[in-house]
Amino acid sequence: MKKKRCSHDYMSLNSQFLRKMKLTILLLLVGIITGFASPSFSQSNKLTLNFNNSKIENVLRQIEDQSEYRFFYNLTISRF
């Protein structure tokens, strides 16, 4: 009569353990990197504008004065 071995193979258990460890390390690294992420320029730059019935040219000029953004636009209107 042959002895029955356990249904769980040691290689299978080792493989599952390594897979869980890799996933744990990956999630840990993602969490650490996210925690140290610095805000980008667009998220930290705030503007205060108050316009009523103004031309777009004046609005863009005011944004340029308060920030480092530059706009290129054409004032002429072409009609087809």
Gaussian input, Z-matrix of N, CA and C with variables (Angstrom, degrees):
# hf/3-21g

backbone

0 1
 N
 C     1     B1
 C     2     B2     1     A1
 N     3     B3     2     A2     1     D1
 C     4     B4     3     A3     2     D2
 C     5     B5     4     A4     3     D3
 N     6     B6     5     A5     4     D4
 C     7     B7     6     A6     5     D5
 C     8     B8     7     A7     6     D6
 N     9     B9     8     A8     7     D7
 C    10    B10     9     A9     8     D8
 C    11    B11    10    A10     9     D9
 N    12    B12    11    A11    10    D10
 C    13    B13    12    A12    11    D11
 C    14    B14    13    A13    12    D12
 N    15    B15    14    A14    13    D13
 C    16    B16    15    A15    14    D14
 C    17    B17    16    A16    15    D15
 N    18    B18    17    A17    16    D16
 C    19    B19    18    A18    17    D17
 C    20    B20    19    A19    18    D18
 N    21    B21    20    A20    19    D19
 C    22    B22    21    A21    20    D20
 C    23    B23    22    A22    21    D21
 N    24    B24    23    A23    22    D22
 C    25    B25    24    A24    23    D23
 C    26    B26    25    A25    24    D24
 N    27    B27    26    A26    25    D25
 C    28    B28    27    A27    26    D26
 C    29    B29    28    A28    27    D27
 N    30    B30    29    A29    28    D28
 C    31    B31    30    A30    29    D29
 C    32    B32    31    A31    30    D30
 N    33    B33    32    A32    31    D31
 C    34    B34    33    A33    32    D32
 C    35    B35    34    A34    33    D33
 N    36    B36    35    A35    34    D34
 C    37    B37    36    A36    35    D35
 C    38    B38    37    A37    36    D36
 N    39    B39    38    A38    37    D37
 C    40    B40    39    A39    38    D38
 C    41    B41    40    A40    39    D39
 N    42    B42    41    A41    40    D40
 C    43    B43    42    A42    41    D41
 C    44    B44    43    A43    42    D42
 N    45    B45    44    A44    43    D43
 C    46    B46    45    A45    44    D44
 C    47    B47    46    A46    45    D45
 N    48    B48    47    A47    46    D46
 C    49    B49    48    A48    47    D47
 C    50    B50    49    A49    48    D48
 N    51    B51    50    A50    49    D49
 C    52    B52    51    A51    50    D50
 C    53    B53    52    A52    51    D51
 N    54    B54    53    A53    52    D52
 C    55    B55    54    A54    53    D53
 C    56    B56    55    A55    54    D54
 N    57    B57    56    A56    55    D55
 C    58    B58    57    A57    56    D56
 C    59    B59    58    A58    57    D57
 N    60    B60    59    A59    58    D58
 C    61    B61    60    A60    59    D59
 C    62    B62    61    A61    60    D60
 N    63    B63    62    A62    61    D61
 C    64    B64    63    A63    62    D62
 C    65    B65    64    A64    63    D63
 N    66    B66    65    A65    64    D64
 C    67    B67    66    A66    65    D65
 C    68    B68    67    A67    66    D66
 N    69    B69    68    A68    67    D67
 C    70    B70    69    A69    68    D68
 C    71    B71    70    A70    69    D69
 N    72    B72    71    A71    70    D70
 C    73    B73    72    A72    71    D71
 C    74    B74    73    A73    72    D72
 N    75    B75    74    A74    73    D73
 C    76    B76    75    A75    74    D74
 C    77    B77    76    A76    75    D75
 N    78    B78    77    A77    76    D76
 C    79    B79    78    A78    77    D77
 C    80    B80    79    A79    78    D78
 N    81    B81    80    A80    79    D79
 C    82    B82    81    A81    80    D80
 C    83    B83    82    A82    81    D81
 N    84    B84    83    A83    82    D82
 C    85    B85    84    A84    83    D83
 C    86    B86    85    A85    84    D84
 N    87    B87    86    A86    85    D85
 C    88    B88    87    A87    86    D86
 C    89    B89    88    A88    87    D87
 N    90    B90    89    A89    88    D88
 C    91    B91    90    A90    89    D89
 C    92    B92    91    A91    90    D90
 N    93    B93    92    A92    91    D91
 C    94    B94    93    A93    92    D92
 C    95    B95    94    A94    93    D93
 N    96    B96    95    A95    94    D94
 C    97    B97    96    A96    95    D95
 C    98    B98    97    A97    96    D96
 N    99    B99    98    A98    97    D97
 C   100   B100    99    A99    98    D98
 C   101   B101   100   A100    99    D99
 N   102   B102   101   A101   100   D100
 C   103   B103   102   A102   101   D101
 C   104   B104   103   A103   102   D102
 N   105   B105   104   A104   103   D103
 C   106   B106   105   A105   104   D104
 C   107   B107   106   A106   105   D105
 N   108   B108   107   A107   106   D106
 C   109   B109   108   A108   107   D107
 C   110   B110   109   A109   108   D108
 N   111   B111   110   A110   109   D109
 C   112   B112   111   A111   110   D110
 C   113   B113   112   A112   111   D111
 N   114   B114   113   A113   112   D112
 C   115   B115   114   A114   113   D113
 C   116   B116   115   A115   114   D114
 N   117   B117   116   A116   115   D115
 C   118   B118   117   A117   116   D116
 C   119   B119   118   A118   117   D117
 N   120   B120   119   A119   118   D118
 C   121   B121   120   A120   119   D119
 C   122   B122   121   A121   120   D120
 N   123   B123   122   A122   121   D121
 C   124   B124   123   A123   122   D122
 C   125   B125   124   A124   123   D123
 N   126   B126   125   A125   124   D124
 C   127   B127   126   A126   125   D125
 C   128   B128   127   A127   126   D126
 N   129   B129   128   A128   127   D127
 C   130   B130   129   A129   128   D128
 C   131   B131   130   A130   129   D129
 N   132   B132   131   A131   130   D130
 C   133   B133   132   A132   131   D131
 C   134   B134   133   A133   132   D132
 N   135   B135   134   A134   133   D133
 C   136   B136   135   A135   134   D134
 C   137   B137   136   A136   135   D135
 N   138   B138   137   A137   136   D136
 C   139   B139   138   A138   137   D137
 C   140   B140   139   A139   138   D138
 N   141   B141   140   A140   139   D139
 C   142   B142   141   A141   140   D140
 C   143   B143   142   A142   141   D141
 N   144   B144   143   A143   142   D142
 C   145   B145   144   A144   143   D143
 C   146   B146   145   A145   144   D144
 N   147   B147   146   A146   145   D145
 C   148   B148   147   A147   146   D146
 C   149   B149   148   A148   147   D147
 N   150   B150   149   A149   148   D148
 C   151   B151   150   A150   149   D149
 C   152   B152   151   A151   150   D150
 N   153   B153   152   A152   151   D151
 C   154   B154   153   A153   152   D152
 C   155   B155   154   A154   153   D153
 N   156   B156   155   A155   154   D154
 C   157   B157   156   A156   155   D155
 C   158   B158   157   A157   156   D156
 N   159   B159   158   A158   157   D157
 C   160   B160   159   A159   158   D158
 C   161   B161   160   A160   159   D159
 N   162   B162   161   A161   160   D160
 C   163   B163   162   A162   161   D161
 C   164   B164   163   A163   162   D162
 N   165   B165   164   A164   163   D163
 C   166   B166   165   A165   164   D164
 C   167   B167   166   A166   165   D165
 N   168   B168   167   A167   166   D166
 C   169   B169   168   A168   167   D167
 C   170   B170   169   A169   168   D168
 N   171   B171   170   A170   169   D169
 C   172   B172   171   A171   170   D170
 C   173   B173   172   A172   171   D171
 N   174   B174   173   A173   172   D172
 C   175   B175   174   A174   173   D173
 C   176   B176   175   A175   174   D174
 N   177   B177   176   A176   175   D175
 C   178   B178   177   A177   176   D176
 C   179   B179   178   A178   177   D177
 N   180   B180   179   A179   178   D178
 C   181   B181   180   A180   179   D179
 C   182   B182   181   A181   180   D180
 N   183   B183   182   A182   181   D181
 C   184   B184   183   A183   182   D182
 C   185   B185   184   A184   183   D183
 N   186   B186   185   A185   184   D184
 C   187   B187   186   A186   185   D185
 C   188   B188   187   A187   186   D186
 N   189   B189   188   A188   187   D187
 C   190   B190   189   A189   188   D188
 C   191   B191   190   A190   189   D189
 N   192   B192   191   A191   190   D190
 C   193   B193   192   A192   191   D191
 C   194   B194   193   A193   192   D192
 N   195   B195   194   A194   193   D193
 C   196   B196   195   A195   194   D194
 C   197   B197   196   A196   195   D195
 N   198   B198   197   A197   196   D196
 C   199   B199   198   A198   197   D197
 C   200   B200   199   A199   198   D198
 N   201   B201   200   A200   199   D199
 C   202   B202   201   A201   200   D200
 C   203   B203   202   A202   201   D201
 N   204   B204   203   A203   202   D202
 C   205   B205   204   A204   203   D203
 C   206   B206   205   A205   204   D204
 N   207   B207   206   A206   205   D205
 C   208   B208   207   A207   206   D206
 C   209   B209   208   A208   207   D207
 N   210   B210   209   A209   208   D208
 C   211   B211   210   A210   209   D209
 C   212   B212   211   A211   210   D210
 N   213   B213   212   A212   211   D211
 C   214   B214   213   A213   212   D212
 C   215   B215   214   A214   213   D213
 N   216   B216   215   A215   214   D214
 C   217   B217   216   A216   215   D215
 C   218   B218   217   A217   216   D216
 N   219   B219   218   A218   217   D217
 C   220   B220   219   A219   218   D218
 C   221   B221   220   A220   219   D219
 N   222   B222   221   A221   220   D220
 C   223   B223   222   A222   221   D221
 C   224   B224   223   A223   222   D222
 N   225   B225   224   A224   223   D223
 C   226   B226   225   A225   224   D224
 C   227   B227   226   A226   225   D225
 N   228   B228   227   A227   226   D226
 C   229   B229   228   A228   227   D227
 C   230   B230   229   A229   228   D228
 N   231   B231   230   A230   229   D229
 C   232   B232   231   A231   230   D230
 C   233   B233   232   A232   231   D231
 N   234   B234   233   A233   232   D232
 C   235   B235   234   A234   233   D233
 C   236   B236   235   A235   234   D234
 N   237   B237   236   A236   235   D235
 C   238   B238   237   A237   236   D236
 C   239   B239   238   A238   237   D237

   B1=1.4270
   B2=1.5275
   B3=1.3250
   B4=1.4566
   B5=1.5224
   B6=1.3304
   B7=1.4579
   B8=1.5326
   B9=1.3154
   B10=1.4614
   B11=1.5266
   B12=1.2775
   B13=1.4628
   B14=1.5178
   B15=1.3109
   B16=1.4634
   B17=1.5250
   B18=1.3114
   B19=1.4646
   B20=1.5309
   B21=1.3329
   B22=1.4644
   B23=1.5147
   B24=1.2616
   B25=1.4577
   B26=1.5234
   B27=1.3119
   B28=1.4687
   B29=1.5227
   B30=1.3071
   B31=1.4731
   B32=1.5215
   B33=1.3143
   B34=1.4547
   B35=1.5289
   B36=1.3216
   B37=1.4656
   B38=1.5209
   B39=1.3215
   B40=1.4619
   B41=1.5252
   B42=1.3194
   B43=1.4569
   B44=1.5289
   B45=1.3229
   B46=1.4623
   B47=1.5259
   B48=1.3269
   B49=1.4555
   B50=1.5245
   B51=1.3420
   B52=1.4631
   B53=1.5331
   B54=1.3267
   B55=1.4597
   B56=1.5340
   B57=1.3275
   B58=1.4654
   B59=1.5295
   B60=1.3115
   B61=1.4629
   B62=1.5258
   B63=1.3307
   B64=1.4701
   B65=1.5177
   B66=1.3233
   B67=1.4565
   B68=1.5275
   B69=1.3213
   B70=1.4645
   B71=1.5289
   B72=1.3114
   B73=1.4678
   B74=1.5234
   B75=1.3318
   B76=1.4580
   B77=1.5208
   B78=1.3331
   B79=1.4623
   B80=1.5179
   B81=1.3127
   B82=1.4605
   B83=1.5278
   B84=1.3184
   B85=1.4688
   B86=1.5203
   B87=1.3209
   B88=1.4699
   B89=1.5275
   B90=1.3189
   B91=1.4624
   B92=1.5162
   B93=1.3142
   B94=1.4726
   B95=1.5260
   B96=1.3279
   B97=1.4679
   B98=1.5221
   B99=1.3223
   B100=1.4660
   B101=1.5281
   B102=1.3019
   B103=1.4653
   B104=1.5131
   B105=1.3278
   B106=1.4573
   B107=1.5213
   B108=1.3175
   B109=1.4640
   B110=1.5261
   B111=1.2982
   B112=1.4647
   B113=1.5244
   B114=1.3148
   B115=1.4669
   B116=1.5213
   B117=1.3021
   B118=1.4589
   B119=1.5244
   B120=1.3256
   B121=1.4633
   B122=1.5184
   B123=1.3197
   B124=1.4564
   B125=1.5235
   B126=1.3253
   B127=1.4513
   B128=1.5230
   B129=1.3047
   B130=1.4561
   B131=1.5242
   B132=1.3174
   B133=1.4542
   B134=1.5225
   B135=1.3372
   B136=1.4565
   B137=1.5287
   B138=1.3156
   B139=1.4616
   B140=1.5165
   B141=1.3354
   B142=1.4487
   B143=1.5212
   B144=1.3159
   B145=1.4620
   B146=1.5189
   B147=1.3235
   B148=1.4522
   B149=1.5247
   B150=1.3276
   B151=1.4570
   B152=1.5213
   B153=1.3134
   B154=1.4557
   B155=1.5165
   B156=1.3121
   B157=1.4712
   B158=1.5227
   B159=1.3058
   B160=1.4593
   B161=1.5182
   B162=1.3122
   B163=1.4609
   B164=1.5210
   B165=1.3087
   B166=1.4677
   B167=1.5226
   B168=1.3173
   B169=1.4668
   B170=1.5273
   B171=1.3297
   B172=1.4690
   B173=1.5339
   B174=1.3098
   B175=1.4617
   B176=1.5331
   B177=1.3411
   B178=1.4621
   B179=1.5268
   B180=1.3070
   B181=1.4697
   B182=1.5322
   B183=1.3297
   B184=1.4704
   B185=1.5286
   B186=1.3316
   B187=1.4661
   B188=1.5264
   B189=1.3204
   B190=1.4635
   B191=1.5231
   B192=1.3325
   B193=1.4638
   B194=1.5366
   B195=1.3204
   B196=1.4653
   B197=1.5230
   B198=1.3210
   B199=1.4549
   B200=1.5251
   B201=1.3259
   B202=1.4557
   B203=1.5255
   B204=1.3225
   B205=1.4584
   B206=1.5244
   B207=1.3219
   B208=1.4577
   B209=1.5175
   B210=1.3301
   B211=1.4530
   B212=1.5169
   B213=1.3187
   B214=1.4613
   B215=1.5177
   B216=1.3084
   B217=1.4533
   B218=1.5155
   B219=1.3102
   B220=1.4509
   B221=1.5229
   B222=1.3245
   B223=1.4620
   B224=1.5251
   B225=1.3056
   B226=1.4677
   B227=1.5264
   B228=1.3199
   B229=1.4547
   B230=1.5212
   B231=1.2866
   B232=1.4596
   B233=1.5235
   B234=1.3126
   B235=1.4701
   B236=1.5067
   B237=1.2967
   B238=1.4478
   B239=1.4880
   A1=109.24
   A2=116.17
   A3=120.52
   A4=109.92
   A5=115.76
   A6=121.06
   A7=109.15
   A8=114.88
   A9=119.58
   A10=108.80
   A11=115.13
   A12=119.54
   A13=109.81
   A14=115.62
   A15=120.35
   A16=109.52
   A17=115.99
   A18=119.69
   A19=111.76
   A20=116.80
   A21=120.28
   A22=108.90
   A23=114.66
   A24=120.94
   A25=108.78
   A26=118.46
   A27=121.06
   A28=111.65
   A29=117.41
   A30=119.88
   A31=110.19
   A32=116.15
   A33=120.21
   A34=110.59
   A35=116.96
   A36=120.30
   A37=111.36
   A38=116.74
   A39=121.33
   A40=110.30
   A41=116.92
   A42=121.79
   A43=110.79
   A44=117.05
   A45=120.74
   A46=111.22
   A47=116.50
   A48=120.56
   A49=111.09
   A50=116.28
   A51=119.62
   A52=111.54
   A53=117.30
   A54=120.92
   A55=110.75
   A56=116.60
   A57=120.56
   A58=111.01
   A59=117.49
   A60=120.99
   A61=111.13
   A62=116.79
   A63=120.21
   A64=110.70
   A65=116.78
   A66=120.77
   A67=111.12
   A68=117.30
   A69=121.38
   A70=110.91
   A71=117.00
   A72=120.88
   A73=110.43
   A74=117.76
   A75=121.04
   A76=111.08
   A77=117.10
   A78=119.84
   A79=112.19
   A80=117.32
   A81=121.50
   A82=111.21
   A83=116.88
   A84=120.56
   A85=112.00
   A86=117.44
   A87=120.58
   A88=109.84
   A89=117.01
   A90=120.51
   A91=112.59
   A92=116.95
   A93=120.65
   A94=110.60
   A95=116.65
   A96=120.16
   A97=110.46
   A98=117.46
   A99=120.77
   A100=110.81
   A101=117.18
   A102=120.88
   A103=113.53
   A104=116.90
   A105=120.67
   A106=113.45
   A107=118.22
   A108=121.10
   A109=109.60
   A110=116.33
   A111=120.40
   A112=108.90
   A113=116.81
   A114=119.16
   A115=110.39
   A116=115.45
   A117=119.45
   A118=109.96
   A119=115.93
   A120=120.85
   A121=111.05
   A122=117.39
   A123=120.20
   A124=112.55
   A125=117.90
   A126=120.53
   A127=111.85
   A128=118.07
   A129=119.89
   A130=113.10
   A131=117.87
   A132=121.89
   A133=109.50
   A134=117.55
   A135=121.68
   A136=109.37
   A137=114.84
   A138=121.63
   A139=109.14
   A140=115.79
   A141=121.33
   A142=108.11
   A143=115.03
   A144=120.72
   A145=109.39
   A146=115.73
   A147=120.87
   A148=107.80
   A149=116.17
   A150=121.58
   A151=109.64
   A152=115.50
   A153=122.01
   A154=108.01
   A155=116.36
   A156=122.69
   A157=112.17
   A158=116.73
   A159=121.81
   A160=110.12
   A161=114.31
   A162=119.94
   A163=108.98
   A164=114.58
   A165=119.81
   A166=110.84
   A167=116.52
   A168=121.09
   A169=110.80
   A170=116.93
   A171=120.69
   A172=111.70
   A173=116.44
   A174=120.25
   A175=110.08
   A176=116.49
   A177=119.87
   A178=111.71
   A179=116.93
   A180=120.23
   A181=110.62
   A182=116.61
   A183=120.08
   A184=110.74
   A185=117.72
   A186=121.14
   A187=109.99
   A188=117.04
   A189=120.60
   A190=111.32
   A191=117.43
   A192=120.55
   A193=111.98
   A194=117.25
   A195=120.69
   A196=113.54
   A197=118.12
   A198=119.93
   A199=110.53
   A200=114.62
   A201=120.74
   A202=111.79
   A203=117.44
   A204=121.32
   A205=110.27
   A206=115.36
   A207=121.52
   A208=108.38
   A209=116.74
   A210=122.35
   A211=109.51
   A212=115.37
   A213=122.21
   A214=107.27
   A215=115.88
   A216=119.96
   A217=109.17
   A218=114.31
   A219=121.78
   A220=107.90
   A221=117.26
   A222=121.20
   A223=112.79
   A224=117.37
   A225=119.28
   A226=109.76
   A227=114.77
   A228=120.64
   A229=108.01
   A230=116.34
   A231=119.75
   A232=108.48
   A233=115.35
   A234=121.36
   A235=108.96
   A236=115.85
   A237=120.41
   A238=111.53
   D1=132.16
   D2=179.40
   D3=-90.02
   D4=145.97
   D5=177.18
   D6=-80.80
   D7=140.37
   D8=176.92
   D9=-84.99
   D10=135.01
   D11=176.42
   D12=-85.59
   D13=162.21
   D14=177.42
   D15=-62.48
   D16=148.42
   D17=-179.24
   D18=-69.56
   D19=-22.84
   D20=179.37
   D21=-91.59
   D22=120.19
   D23=178.65
   D24=-84.79
   D25=143.31
   D26=-179.92
   D27=-63.29
   D28=-34.43
   D29=178.42
   D30=-66.78
   D31=-37.92
   D32=178.91
   D33=-65.87
   D34=-43.87
   D35=177.97
   D36=-63.49
   D37=-41.21
   D38=178.22
   D39=-63.49
   D40=-41.50
   D41=-179.89
   D42=-64.50
   D43=-43.15
   D44=178.42
   D45=-64.20
   D46=-40.53
   D47=179.23
   D48=-63.08
   D49=-45.18
   D50=179.42
   D51=-64.09
   D52=-38.47
   D53=178.23
   D54=-63.00
   D55=-42.88
   D56=178.74
   D57=-65.65
   D58=-39.33
   D59=179.09
   D60=-65.61
   D61=-41.67
   D62=178.37
   D63=-62.30
   D64=-44.00
   D65=179.25
   D66=-64.38
   D67=-40.35
   D68=178.39
   D69=-63.17
   D70=-44.57
   D71=179.80
   D72=-65.35
   D73=-40.87
   D74=178.56
   D75=-61.52
   D76=-48.15
   D77=179.62
   D78=-64.58
   D79=-36.44
   D80=177.42
   D81=-64.32
   D82=-44.96
   D83=178.72
   D84=-64.83
   D85=-40.83
   D86=177.98
   D87=-62.25
   D88=-41.53
   D89=178.29
   D90=-64.27
   D91=-40.88
   D92=179.68
   D93=-67.44
   D94=-45.12
   D95=-179.40
   D96=-63.61
   D97=-39.71
   D98=178.61
   D99=-65.36
   D100=-36.29
   D101=179.64
   D102=-66.81
   D103=-30.34
   D104=-179.18
   D105=-95.49
   D106=2.98
   D107=-178.80
   D108=-65.71
   D109=131.39
   D110=179.48
   D111=-93.98
   D112=150.37
   D113=178.75
   D114=-67.78
   D115=143.72
   D116=179.99
   D117=-79.57
   D118=172.87
   D119=-176.45
   D120=-61.67
   D121=-42.06
   D122=-176.50
   D123=-67.20
   D124=-25.89
   D125=179.76
   D126=-83.01
   D127=-24.08
   D128=-176.62
   D129=-98.31
   D130=-10.58
   D131=-178.56
   D132=-93.05
   D133=120.49
   D134=-178.18
   D135=-119.98
   D136=140.34
   D137=179.39
   D138=-120.74
   D139=148.51
   D140=173.96
   D141=-120.80
   D142=115.24
   D143=-178.34
   D144=-128.24
   D145=143.67
   D146=177.32
   D147=-141.77
   D148=103.28
   D149=-178.29
   D150=-131.11
   D151=143.15
   D152=172.24
   D153=-132.30
   D154=123.08
   D155=178.48
   D156=50.97
   D157=51.65
   D158=179.87
   D159=-107.13
   D160=159.74
   D161=175.03
   D162=-75.76
   D163=150.85
   D164=-179.64
   D165=-63.36
   D166=-30.71
   D167=178.21
   D168=-60.00
   D169=-43.55
   D170=179.86
   D171=-67.92
   D172=-37.61
   D173=179.40
   D174=-65.37
   D175=-46.90
   D176=179.94
   D177=-64.67
   D178=-37.54
   D179=178.38
   D180=-64.42
   D181=-39.86
   D182=178.52
   D183=-65.82
   D184=-39.06
   D185=177.31
   D186=-64.05
   D187=-41.15
   D188=177.98
   D189=-63.28
   D190=-37.37
   D191=-179.96
   D192=-68.47
   D193=-35.21
   D194=-176.18
   D195=-89.85
   D196=-10.35
   D197=-175.91
   D198=-139.04
   D199=-176.03
   D200=177.22
   D201=-96.51
   D202=7.65
   D203=179.21
   D204=-77.93
   D205=146.79
   D206=176.43
   D207=-128.82
   D208=138.43
   D209=-179.58
   D210=-117.25
   D211=141.44
   D212=174.62
   D213=-115.88
   D214=123.57
   D215=-177.79
   D216=-148.72
   D217=162.43
   D218=-178.81
   D219=-112.92
   D220=126.45
   D221=-177.17
   D222=-81.25
   D223=-19.49
   D224=-178.77
   D225=-80.15
   D226=142.45
   D227=179.78
   D228=-105.62
   D229=124.83
   D230=178.90
   D231=-103.22
   D232=134.39
   D233=179.40
   D234=-115.78
   D235=139.61
   D236=-177.98
   D237=-91.37

